Amino acid sequence: MSAGPALPPAAAVQTTVSRPRILYYCQSLVGIGHLTCSLRIIEALLPQAEVDLVYGGLDAGPMAPRPGFRGLRLATLLHDEDSGEFFAPADERPIDAIWADRAQAIAGFLRPSYQAVVLEFYPFGRRRFKTEIQALLAAVRAGSGPVPVFCSVREVLVPRAQANERRMVESVKKLIHTVFVRGDPAVIRFDETFSLAPEIADRLCYSGYISPPPPTERPVRKPQVLVSQGGGNVGRELLVAAIGAAALLPQLRFVLACGSRTPAEEIESLRRLVSSANVEIHPFLAEFPRHLMESVASISMGGDNTLMDVLGARTPGLAYPYQDNPEQGIRIRKFAEKGLLHELGPADLLPERLAARILEALAAPYPAHQVAMDGARVTAERILAVLAERAVEPA
């Protein structure tokens, strides 16, 4: 798998292309991890490009205005794991009407010409949105001509039948200029969960993981354990286990950060379980990165963005993967094999067992292994380098 061509100096990119306009498409279904990665790449692009973001998924709150940035939040469509069908929370219209509403919103939002399109995850996922994505690409071609289409995808995919992988490969060959793999091949290789990766090796580029910028200063550690549910609405069992473990570790303070969409009644039910004075429960924890750096340990669901936050904070981490999807478990296991964190399983959610695992993590030396974590910058620079080359090509 290629690490990609050598980049021209940043100044050359800046002077060759005068603020190209890039269209970015991101559709989330569970949590906000895909959106978080997309926004960090966009942040890296904005100094030298204009970006229009088309986003679908759960409401992540208003996006801060930025020069050169426009955002369109589509009517929400989510996937019901039990029925396999789409549903629209808090919207009683037929699903076909919501699809039509999204199509109309996209048509009114686009402002050609674009110099590039970036697709989050597709064609490795979001195939149920294929009609919408293909219509978007057709509209871009109609208004802007043929432009390079890039894909940003996490390094671990849910294992699929080879026939499904074959369809993904053919879509990449037909549509995608470069696939940016958010990961470090020294930790996890893309072909470990996507067997046909060698067939598109010439289009793969490991960007490194996407993480926040490194902190300029680090606060003093406090005797506290930060327990976070993440951006979704799963993981109550982890919070319950932490409440039980806290009663056995009175020397530590447990700060529980519930998911951003946890209902108020759920938070109250957790508070009723607390039996010790060393537990705080927050429906939303402001300045999460600072709390993470102040903590002596982190316990989380191990989503890819949370793991990067934990590694960046250099906080010993314990991770309990989301049990209904193997992707997080695969990543957590690989990171644990490298000594980068401590993997938790269902048996570890007994209070006595979790307390022992916390003490084990606190006693272990922090790993020396360095992980590539500058994926947003690398992705942005390579996209801009491609656009710079196209701008100087003879007509």
C-alpha positions as CSV (number, residue, x, y, z in Angstrom):
1,M,0.0,0.0,0.0
2,S,1.4,3.3,-1.0
3,A,2.3,6.0,1.3
4,G,1.5,8.4,-1.5
5,P,3.6,10.6,-3.7
6,A,6.0,13.1,-2.2
7,L,4.3,16.4,-1.5
8,P,5.4,19.7,-3.0
9,P,6.2,22.4,-0.4
10,A,3.1,24.0,1.1
11,A,4.0,27.4,-0.4
12,A,3.9,25.8,-3.9
13,V,0.5,24.5,-3.3
14,Q,-0.7,27.8,-1.9
15,T,0.5,29.9,-4.9
16,T,-0.4,27.4,-7.7
17,V,-4.1,27.0,-6.8
18,S,-6.1,30.1,-5.7
19,R,-8.4,28.8,-3.0
20,P,-10.0,25.8,-4.7
21,R,-13.6,25.0,-3.7
22,I,-14.1,21.5,-2.3
23,L,-17.4,19.7,-1.7
24,Y,-17.4,17.3,1.3
25,Y,-20.1,14.7,2.0
26,C,-20.5,13.0,5.4
27,Q,-23.4,10.8,6.6
28,S,-23.3,9.4,10.1
29,L,-25.6,6.7,11.5
30,V,-24.4,6.0,15.0
31,G,-22.7,8.8,17.0
32,I,-20.7,11.6,15.5
33,G,-17.3,10.0,14.9
34,H,-17.4,10.3,11.1
35,L,-18.4,14.0,11.4
36,T,-15.6,14.7,13.9
37,C,-13.0,13.3,11.5
38,S,-14.6,15.2,8.6
39,L,-14.5,18.5,10.5
40,R,-10.9,18.1,11.4
41,I,-9.9,17.5,7.8
42,I,-12.0,20.5,6.8
43,E,-10.2,22.6,9.4
44,A,-6.9,21.6,7.8
45,L,-8.2,22.5,4.3
46,L,-9.7,25.9,5.2
47,P,-6.5,27.9,5.2
48,Q,-6.0,27.2,1.5
49,A,-9.5,26.2,0.3
50,E,-13.2,26.8,0.5
51,V,-15.2,23.9,1.7
52,D,-19.0,23.1,1.4
53,L,-20.0,20.4,3.8
54,V,-23.2,18.3,3.2
55,Y,-23.9,16.4,6.4
56,G,-26.5,13.9,7.5
57,G,-27.0,12.2,10.9
58,L,-27.8,13.0,14.4
59,D,-27.8,16.7,15.4
60,A,-24.3,17.5,16.6
61,G,-25.2,21.1,17.4
62,P,-24.4,24.3,15.5
63,M,-21.1,24.5,13.6
64,A,-18.9,27.5,14.3
65,P,-18.9,29.9,11.3
66,R,-15.6,30.0,9.5
67,P,-14.4,32.1,6.5
68,G,-14.7,29.9,3.4
69,F,-17.0,27.3,5.1
70,R,-20.6,26.5,4.4
71,G,-22.6,23.6,5.9
72,L,-25.8,21.9,5.1
73,R,-27.4,19.6,7.6
74,L,-29.8,17.2,5.8
75,A,-33.1,15.9,7.2
76,T,-32.1,13.0,9.6
77,L,-32.3,9.4,8.4
78,L,-31.0,6.7,10.7
79,H,-30.7,2.9,10.3
80,D,-32.8,0.6,12.4
81,E,-30.5,-2.4,13.2
82,D,-33.4,-4.7,14.0
83,S,-35.6,-4.1,10.9
84,G,-32.8,-3.1,8.5
85,E,-35.0,-0.1,7.5
86,F,-34.5,3.6,7.7
87,F,-36.4,5.7,10.2
88,A,-36.6,9.5,10.9
89,P,-36.6,10.4,14.5
90,A,-39.1,13.1,15.4
91,D,-40.3,13.2,11.8
92,E,-43.6,11.4,10.9
93,R,-43.4,12.0,7.1
94,P,-43.0,9.0,4.8
95,I,-39.3,8.1,4.2
96,D,-39.7,8.9,0.5
97,A,-40.7,12.5,1.4
98,I,-37.5,12.8,3.5
99,W,-35.4,11.5,0.7
100,A,-37.0,14.1,-1.6
101,D,-36.4,16.8,1.0
102,R,-32.7,15.9,1.2
103,A,-32.4,15.9,-2.6
104,Q,-34.0,19.3,-2.9
105,A,-31.8,20.7,-0.1
106,I,-28.6,19.5,-1.8
107,A,-29.7,20.9,-5.2
108,G,-30.2,24.3,-3.6
109,F,-27.0,24.2,-1.6
110,L,-24.4,23.3,-4.4
111,R,-22.5,26.2,-5.9
112,P,-20.3,25.0,-8.8
113,S,-17.7,25.1,-9.8
114,Y,-15.9,22.6,-7.5
115,Q,-12.4,21.4,-7.9
116,A,-12.8,18.3,-5.8
117,V,-15.2,16.1,-3.9
118,V,-14.4,14.3,-0.6
119,L,-16.7,11.4,0.4
120,E,-16.6,10.2,4.0
121,F,-16.6,6.3,4.1
122,Y,-18.3,5.7,0.7
123,P,-17.9,3.3,-1.1
124,F,-16.7,1.2,1.8
125,G,-20.0,2.0,3.6
126,R,-23.2,4.0,3.2
127,R,-24.3,2.0,0.2
128,R,-27.9,2.6,1.3
129,F,-27.1,6.3,0.4
130,K,-25.7,5.3,-3.0
131,T,-28.5,7.0,-5.0
132,E,-28.1,10.3,-3.1
133,I,-24.3,10.2,-3.5
134,Q,-24.4,9.4,-7.2
135,A,-26.9,12.2,-7.8
136,L,-24.6,14.6,-5.9
137,L,-21.6,13.5,-8.0
138,A,-23.6,13.8,-11.2
139,A,-24.6,17.4,-10.2
140,V,-20.9,18.3,-9.6
141,R,-19.9,16.8,-12.9
142,A,-22.6,18.8,-14.7
143,G,-21.5,22.1,-13.1
144,S,-17.8,21.6,-12.8
145,G,-16.7,18.9,-15.2
146,P,-14.7,15.9,-14.2
147,V,-13.0,16.5,-10.8
148,P,-11.1,14.2,-8.6
149,V,-13.1,12.4,-5.9
150,F,-11.4,11.4,-2.7
151,C,-12.5,9.0,0.0
152,S,-11.6,9.1,3.7
153,V,-12.1,5.8,5.5
154,R,-11.2,4.4,8.9
155,E,-8.6,1.7,8.9
156,V,-10.9,-1.1,10.3
157,L,-14.0,-2.2,8.4
158,V,-16.7,-4.5,9.5
159,P,-15.8,-7.8,7.7
160,R,-17.9,-8.4,4.6
161,A,-18.5,-11.2,2.1
162,Q,-16.0,-11.1,-0.8
163,A,-18.8,-10.3,-3.2
164,N,-19.5,-7.1,-1.3
165,E,-15.8,-6.3,-1.2
166,R,-15.6,-6.8,-5.0
167,R,-18.4,-4.2,-5.4
168,M,-16.4,-1.7,-3.3
169,V,-13.2,-2.3,-5.3
170,E,-15.1,-1.7,-8.6
171,S,-16.6,1.5,-7.2
172,V,-13.1,2.7,-6.1
173,K,-11.7,2.0,-9.5
174,K,-14.5,3.8,-11.2
175,L,-14.9,6.8,-8.9
176,I,-12.1,7.4,-6.5
177,H,-8.7,9.1,-7.1
178,T,-7.2,8.4,-3.6
179,V,-8.5,6.5,-0.6
180,F,-7.1,8.1,2.5
181,V,-7.0,5.4,5.2
182,R,-7.2,6.9,8.7
183,G,-4.6,4.8,10.4
184,D,-1.1,3.7,11.0
185,P,0.0,0.5,9.2
186,A,2.4,-0.2,12.0
187,V,-0.6,-0.7,14.2
188,I,-3.4,-2.0,11.8
189,R,-3.2,-2.6,8.1
190,F,-6.2,-2.0,5.9
191,D,-6.0,-5.4,4.4
192,E,-6.5,-7.1,7.8
193,T,-10.3,-6.3,7.5
194,F,-10.5,-5.7,3.7
195,S,-9.1,-8.6,1.9
196,L,-9.1,-7.0,-1.6
197,A,-7.1,-4.0,-0.5
198,P,-4.1,-5.1,-2.6
199,E,-6.2,-4.7,-5.8
200,I,-6.5,-0.9,-5.1
201,A,-3.0,-0.5,-3.5
202,D,-2.1,2.2,-6.0
203,R,-5.0,4.4,-4.7
204,L,-4.5,3.8,-1.0
205,C,-2.7,6.4,1.2
206,Y,-2.3,5.9,5.0
207,S,-2.8,9.4,6.4
208,G,-2.3,8.5,10.0
209,Y,-5.0,8.8,12.6
210,I,-7.0,12.0,12.8
211,S,-6.6,13.6,16.2
212,P,-6.8,17.1,17.8
213,P,-3.6,19.2,17.7
214,P,-1.2,18.3,20.5
215,P,-1.7,20.4,23.6
216,T,0.6,23.4,24.1
217,E,0.7,22.7,27.9
218,R,-0.4,19.9,30.1
219,P,-2.2,20.3,33.5
220,V,-1.2,18.5,36.6
221,R,-2.8,15.1,37.0
222,K,-5.5,14.6,39.6
223,P,-6.5,11.4,41.3
224,Q,-9.5,11.0,39.1
225,V,-10.8,8.5,36.5
226,L,-12.7,9.9,33.5
227,V,-15.4,7.5,32.3
228,S,-16.9,8.6,28.9
229,Q,-19.8,7.1,27.0
230,G,-18.9,8.9,23.7
231,G,-21.1,10.7,21.2
232,G,-23.7,8.0,20.8
233,N,-26.4,6.6,23.0
234,V,-24.9,3.2,23.9
235,G,-22.7,2.1,26.7
236,R,-24.9,2.4,29.9
237,E,-23.4,-0.8,31.2
238,L,-20.0,0.7,31.3
239,L,-21.2,3.7,33.3
240,V,-23.0,1.4,35.7
241,A,-19.9,-0.7,36.2
242,A,-17.8,2.4,36.9
243,I,-20.3,3.5,39.6
244,G,-19.8,0.1,41.2
245,A,-16.0,0.2,41.0
246,A,-15.9,3.7,42.4
247,A,-17.3,2.4,45.7
248,L,-14.3,0.1,46.0
249,L,-11.7,2.8,45.1
250,P,-12.4,5.7,47.5
251,Q,-8.9,7.1,46.8
252,L,-10.0,8.0,43.3
253,R,-12.7,10.4,42.0
254,F,-14.8,9.1,39.2
255,V,-16.0,11.7,36.6
256,L,-18.7,10.2,34.4
257,A,-19.4,11.9,31.1
258,C,-22.7,10.6,29.6
259,G,-23.3,10.6,25.9
260,S,-24.5,13.9,24.4
261,R,-27.9,12.4,23.6
262,T,-28.5,10.5,26.9
263,P,-32.1,11.3,28.1
264,A,-32.4,13.2,31.4
265,E,-34.3,10.3,33.0
266,E,-31.4,8.0,32.1
267,I,-29.0,10.3,33.9
268,E,-31.3,10.4,36.9
269,S,-31.4,6.6,37.0
270,L,-27.6,6.5,37.0
271,R,-27.5,9.0,39.9
272,R,-29.8,6.8,41.9
273,L,-27.2,3.9,41.6
274,V,-24.4,6.0,43.2
275,S,-23.5,4.8,46.7
276,S,-20.2,6.6,47.3
277,A,-19.2,10.2,47.5
278,N,-16.5,10.0,44.8
279,V,-18.7,9.9,41.8
280,E,-19.7,12.9,39.6
281,I,-22.2,12.4,36.7
282,H,-22.3,15.0,33.9
283,P,-24.8,15.1,31.1
284,F,-22.2,17.1,29.1
285,L,-18.6,17.7,30.1
286,A,-17.2,20.9,28.9
287,E,-13.5,21.0,28.1
288,F,-13.3,17.2,27.8
289,P,-9.6,17.2,26.5
290,R,-8.5,19.1,29.7
291,H,-10.4,16.7,32.0
292,L,-8.7,13.8,30.0
293,M,-5.2,15.2,30.5
294,E,-5.9,15.8,34.2
295,S,-7.1,12.2,34.8
296,V,-4.8,9.3,35.8
297,A,-6.9,6.9,33.8
298,S,-9.6,6.9,31.1
299,I,-12.4,4.4,30.6
300,S,-14.3,4.6,27.4
301,M,-16.2,2.8,24.6
302,G,-13.0,3.0,22.5
303,G,-14.4,4.8,19.5
304,D,-11.6,5.8,17.1
305,N,-11.9,9.5,17.9
306,T,-11.9,8.9,21.7
307,L,-8.9,6.6,21.4
308,M,-7.0,9.4,19.6
309,D,-8.0,11.8,22.4
310,V,-6.7,9.4,25.0
311,L,-3.4,8.8,23.2
312,G,-2.9,12.5,22.6
313,A,-3.5,13.1,26.3
314,R,-1.0,10.3,27.2
315,T,-3.6,9.1,29.7
316,P,-3.7,5.3,30.5
317,G,-6.8,4.0,28.8
318,L,-9.2,1.2,29.3
319,A,-11.6,0.5,26.5
320,Y,-14.8,-1.5,26.3
321,P,-15.9,-1.9,22.7
322,Y,-19.5,-1.4,21.5
323,Q,-20.8,-5.0,21.5
324,D,-23.1,-4.9,18.5
325,N,-20.4,-4.0,15.9
326,P,-17.0,-5.8,15.6
327,E,-15.2,-2.7,14.2
328,Q,-14.3,-1.2,17.6
329,G,-13.4,-4.5,19.1
330,I,-10.9,-5.2,16.3
331,R,-9.2,-1.8,16.7
332,I,-9.1,-2.0,20.5
333,R,-7.6,-5.5,20.4
334,K,-4.9,-4.3,18.0
335,F,-4.1,-1.3,20.1
336,A,-4.0,-3.5,23.2
337,E,-1.6,-5.9,21.5
338,K,0.8,-3.0,21.0
339,G,0.5,-2.0,24.6
340,L,-1.3,1.2,23.8
341,L,-4.3,0.6,26.0
342,H,-6.1,-2.1,28.1
343,E,-9.0,-4.0,26.6
344,L,-12.1,-4.6,28.7
345,G,-14.6,-7.4,28.1
346,P,-18.0,-8.1,29.5
347,A,-16.5,-10.0,32.4
348,D,-14.6,-6.9,33.4
349,L,-17.8,-5.0,34.1
350,L,-18.2,-6.6,37.5
351,P,-17.3,-3.9,40.1
352,E,-14.5,-5.9,41.7
353,R,-13.0,-6.9,38.4
354,L,-13.2,-3.4,36.9
355,A,-11.5,-2.0,40.1
356,A,-8.7,-4.5,39.7
357,R,-8.3,-3.6,36.0
358,I,-8.1,0.1,36.8
359,L,-5.3,-0.5,39.4
360,E,-3.5,-2.7,36.9
361,A,-3.6,0.1,34.3
362,L,-2.3,2.6,36.8
363,A,0.6,0.4,37.7
364,A,1.7,-0.4,34.1
365,P,4.4,1.8,32.5
366,Y,3.0,4.1,29.8
367,P,3.9,2.7,26.3
368,A,6.8,4.2,24.4
369,H,5.3,3.3,21.0
370,Q,4.5,6.4,18.8
371,V,1.4,6.3,16.6
372,A,1.0,8.4,13.4
373,M,-1.8,10.9,14.4
374,D,-1.5,13.8,12.0
375,G,-4.1,12.5,9.5
376,A,-6.0,15.7,9.0
377,R,-3.0,17.7,7.9
378,V,-1.7,14.9,5.7
379,T,-5.0,14.4,4.0
380,A,-5.5,18.1,3.4
381,E,-1.9,18.5,2.0
382,R,-2.3,15.6,-0.4
383,I,-5.6,16.8,-1.7
384,L,-4.2,20.3,-2.3
385,A,-1.2,18.8,-4.0
386,V,-3.4,16.9,-6.4
387,L,-5.3,20.1,-7.2
388,A,-2.1,22.0,-7.6
389,E,-0.8,19.5,-10.2
390,R,-4.1,19.6,-12.1
391,A,-4.0,23.4,-12.2
392,V,-0.6,23.4,-13.9
393,E,-1.3,20.6,-16.4
394,P,-1.4,21.8,-20.0
395,A,-4.9,22.0,-21.5
